[in-house]
Amino acid sequence: MKKLSKNFSLLFFIITLLFTACGGESDVALEVSTEEMLEEVEYLVITSREHTDENVDYPTIPPAGGDHLGIWHTCGIYKVELLDEAAVHSLEHGAVWVTYQPEIQKEELIKLTTMLSGNPKILLSPHSQQGSPIVATAWGRRIELETSDDGKLEKFVDFFVDGEASPEAGITCDRGIGRPPNDPYTLNR
């Protein structure tokens, strides 16, 4: 009986050790360093940031800066597509805009919403014209992602909210427009 107890204790120790080791490996695989995230960021040169009441033809979808409306989108979680020109103004204020393809899985959308809720400098919205399932955009910076589980998304948000590239970092993105109006270009007239 004593030998059985000793063998059981040894077996329990080995199983616990294996379980811990396997769990540790998967946790490490999910972690992403800031350097790893930065290696995948696309850096864009933004040459103008004037206010306009015209549609702007941006070089990236979604846009990462440039001319924009004189009013910004209030940061928050949206279920409708936003106006590129108003979202770019939010980026100028230091916001990060996370967009997703409208056909994204419901579970993925729940993860994004949960992860980004409560951050006062986040826009989250669908964007039907983007090629990747998820895109995170800051002023002059963007990263394309396949899933919300990619640790690079949280690193991007942490690193680029009110980042050094934002021309007006630290300025609020409250008190702008919420749901896009039917004719936003009349707001500036």
C-alpha positions as a Python dict, from the first residue, in 0.01 Angstrom:
ca = {
    (1, 'M'): (0, 0, 0),
    (2, 'K'): (288, 231, 84),
    (3, 'K'): (447, 162, -258),
    (4, 'L'): (115, 238, -434),
    (5, 'S'): (85, 567, -248),
    (6, 'K'): (443, 659, -339),
    (7, 'N'): (383, 574, -707),
    (8, 'F'): (59, 771, -706),
    (9, 'S'): (238, 1074, -560),
    (10, 'L'): (510, 1047, -825),
    (11, 'L'): (251, 1011, -1103),
    (12, 'F'): (55, 1310, -968),
    (13, 'F'): (378, 1516, -959),
    (14, 'I'): (464, 1424, -1320),
    (15, 'I'): (114, 1502, -1448),
    (16, 'T'): (115, 1836, -1266),
    (17, 'L'): (457, 1918, -1408),
    (18, 'L'): (349, 1831, -1764),
    (19, 'F'): (26, 2026, -1730),
    (20, 'T'): (211, 2332, -1602),
    (21, 'A'): (475, 2309, -1873),
    (22, 'C'): (220, 2273, -2151),
    (23, 'G'): (12, 2557, -2012),
    (24, 'G'): (321, 2777, -1986),
    (25, 'E'): (416, 2714, -2346),
    (26, 'S'): (76, 2814, -2481),
    (27, 'D'): (70, 3132, -2272),
    (28, 'V'): (410, 3232, -2409),
    (29, 'A'): (289, 3171, -2765),
    (30, 'L'): (-3, 3413, -2712),
    (31, 'E'): (216, 3692, -2577),
    (32, 'V'): (354, 3940, -2826),
    (33, 'S'): (627, 4189, -2754),
    (34, 'T'): (594, 4552, -2853),
    (35, 'E'): (890, 4501, -3089),
    (36, 'E'): (712, 4212, -3265),
    (37, 'M'): (401, 4425, -3308),
    (38, 'L'): (600, 4724, -3437),
    (39, 'E'): (765, 4506, -3702),
    (40, 'E'): (424, 4449, -3863),
    (41, 'V'): (300, 4809, -3843),
    (42, 'E'): (269, 4996, -4171),
    (43, 'Y'): (411, 5348, -4138),
    (44, 'L'): (255, 5607, -4369),
    (45, 'V'): (366, 5958, -4455),
    (46, 'I'): (76, 6200, -4412),
    (47, 'T'): (137, 6518, -4610),
    (48, 'S'): (-176, 6720, -4532),
    (49, 'R'): (-430, 6754, -4252),
    (50, 'E'): (-656, 7036, -4363),
    (51, 'H'): (-1027, 7059, -4284),
    (52, 'T'): (-1247, 6997, -4584),
    (53, 'D'): (-1614, 6958, -4662),
    (54, 'E'): (-1543, 6728, -4956),
    (55, 'N'): (-1509, 6352, -4988),
    (56, 'V'): (-1144, 6253, -4964),
    (57, 'D'): (-986, 5977, -5172),
    (58, 'Y'): (-752, 5816, -4917),
    (59, 'P'): (-462, 5590, -5019),
    (60, 'T'): (-546, 5322, -4757),
    (61, 'I'): (-869, 5159, -4646),
    (62, 'P'): (-949, 5253, -4378),
    (63, 'P'): (-757, 5580, -4393),
    (64, 'A'): (-476, 5657, -4150),
    (65, 'G'): (-464, 6035, -4182),
    (66, 'G'): (-493, 6326, -4422),
    (67, 'D'): (-748, 6596, -4490),
    (68, 'H'): (-1069, 6548, -4295),
    (69, 'L'): (-1398, 6700, -4181),
    (70, 'G'): (-1392, 6984, -3930),
    (71, 'I'): (-1588, 6761, -3688),
    (72, 'W'): (-1473, 6427, -3552),
    (73, 'H'): (-1652, 6108, -3452),
    (74, 'T'): (-1706, 6075, -3080),
    (75, 'C'): (-1499, 5778, -2970),
    (76, 'G'): (-1693, 5464, -2885),
    (77, 'I'): (-1833, 5138, -3016),
    (78, 'Y'): (-2042, 5160, -3333),
    (79, 'K'): (-2247, 4898, -3520),
    (80, 'V'): (-2261, 5114, -3834),
    (81, 'E'): (-1989, 5227, -4071),
    (82, 'L'): (-1838, 5563, -3984),
    (83, 'L'): (-1747, 5852, -4210),
    (84, 'D'): (-1384, 5814, -4305),
    (85, 'E'): (-1333, 6191, -4302),
    (86, 'A'): (-1471, 6230, -3947),
    (87, 'A'): (-1286, 5921, -3817),
    (88, 'V'): (-959, 6064, -3954),
    (89, 'H'): (-1022, 6376, -3744),
    (90, 'S'): (-1054, 6146, -3439),
    (91, 'L'): (-719, 5989, -3534),
    (92, 'E'): (-568, 6338, -3542),
    (93, 'H'): (-679, 6371, -3177),
    (94, 'G'): (-486, 6056, -3084),
    (95, 'A'): (-763, 5796, -3117),
    (96, 'V'): (-712, 5444, -3250),
    (97, 'W'): (-975, 5322, -3495),
    (98, 'V'): (-1030, 4946, -3500),
    (99, 'T'): (-1239, 4833, -3795),
    (100, 'Y'): (-1368, 4493, -3895),
    (101, 'Q'): (-1531, 4336, -4198),
    (102, 'P'): (-1911, 4342, -4148),
    (103, 'E'): (-1937, 3965, -4201),
    (104, 'I'): (-1700, 3891, -3912),
    (105, 'Q'): (-1816, 3613, -3678),
    (106, 'K'): (-2033, 3720, -3387),
    (107, 'E'): (-1788, 3571, -3133),
    (108, 'E'): (-1507, 3776, -3284),
    (109, 'L'): (-1713, 4095, -3257),
    (110, 'I'): (-1794, 4019, -2893),
    (111, 'K'): (-1422, 3973, -2820),
    (112, 'L'): (-1337, 4304, -2990),
    (113, 'T'): (-1612, 4490, -2805),
    (114, 'T'): (-1511, 4343, -2470),
    (115, 'M'): (-1142, 4414, -2528),
    (116, 'L'): (-1189, 4776, -2639),
    (117, 'S'): (-1483, 4890, -2423),
    (118, 'G'): (-1391, 5147, -2164),
    (119, 'N'): (-1097, 5296, -2357),
    (120, 'P'): (-1192, 5664, -2411),
    (121, 'K'): (-976, 5697, -2725),
    (122, 'I'): (-1111, 5404, -2930),
    (123, 'L'): (-1339, 5395, -3230),
    (124, 'L'): (-1470, 5047, -3317),
    (125, 'S'): (-1681, 5005, -3628),
    (126, 'P'): (-1738, 4790, -3934),
    (127, 'H'): (-1574, 4893, -4263),
    (128, 'S'): (-1704, 4708, -4568),
    (129, 'Q'): (-1422, 4806, -4804),
    (130, 'Q'): (-1122, 4674, -4609),
    (131, 'G'): (-940, 4362, -4719),
    (132, 'S'): (-838, 4217, -4381),
    (133, 'P'): (-1081, 4090, -4116),
    (134, 'I'): (-952, 4346, -3861),
    (135, 'V'): (-750, 4664, -3909),
    (136, 'A'): (-618, 4887, -3630),
    (137, 'T'): (-537, 5241, -3739),
    (138, 'A'): (-373, 5539, -3570),
    (139, 'W'): (-248, 5860, -3733),
    (140, 'G'): (1, 5742, -3996),
    (141, 'R'): (9, 5390, -3853),
    (142, 'R'): (-189, 5075, -3931),
    (143, 'I'): (-178, 4701, -3881),
    (144, 'E'): (-387, 4431, -4047),
    (145, 'L'): (-491, 4131, -3836),
    (146, 'E'): (-674, 3805, -3894),
    (147, 'T'): (-822, 3768, -3545),
    (148, 'S'): (-886, 3959, -3223),
    (149, 'D'): (-687, 3692, -3036),
    (150, 'D'): (-369, 3825, -3197),
    (151, 'G'): (-181, 3993, -2913),
    (152, 'K'): (-66, 4262, -3156),
    (153, 'L'): (-405, 4436, -3138),
    (154, 'E'): (-381, 4520, -2769),
    (155, 'K'): (-15, 4618, -2809),
    (156, 'F'): (-106, 4847, -3100),
    (157, 'V'): (-381, 5018, -2900),
    (158, 'D'): (-159, 5059, -2592),
    (159, 'F'): (131, 5195, -2797),
    (160, 'F'): (-51, 5428, -3038),
    (161, 'V'): (-339, 5584, -2839),
    (162, 'D'): (-220, 5945, -2806),
    (163, 'G'): (97, 5834, -2983),
    (164, 'E'): (380, 6063, -3092),
    (165, 'A'): (263, 6068, -3455),
    (166, 'S'): (-82, 6207, -3370),
    (167, 'P'): (-74, 6580, -3450),
    (168, 'E'): (-319, 6667, -3171),
    (169, 'A'): (-254, 6385, -2924),
    (170, 'G'): (-426, 6434, -2591),
    (171, 'I'): (-721, 6627, -2732),
    (172, 'T'): (-1058, 6471, -2654),
    (173, 'C'): (-1261, 6281, -2905),
    (174, 'D'): (-1579, 6350, -2706),
    (175, 'R'): (-1848, 6595, -2820),
    (176, 'G'): (-1811, 6509, -3188),
    (177, 'I'): (-2071, 6340, -3402),
    (178, 'G'): (-2197, 5997, -3311),
    (179, 'R'): (-2388, 5794, -3565),
    (180, 'P'): (-2309, 5941, -3908),
    (181, 'P'): (-2567, 6195, -4024),
    (182, 'N'): (-2726, 6169, -4369),
    (183, 'D'): (-2532, 6471, -4500),
    (184, 'P'): (-2224, 6529, -4285),
    (185, 'Y'): (-2079, 6787, -4522),
    (186, 'T'): (-2344, 7039, -4418),
    (187, 'L'): (-2196, 7038, -4063),
    (188, 'N'): (-1907, 7263, -4168),
    (189, 'R'): (-2108, 7521, -4357),
}
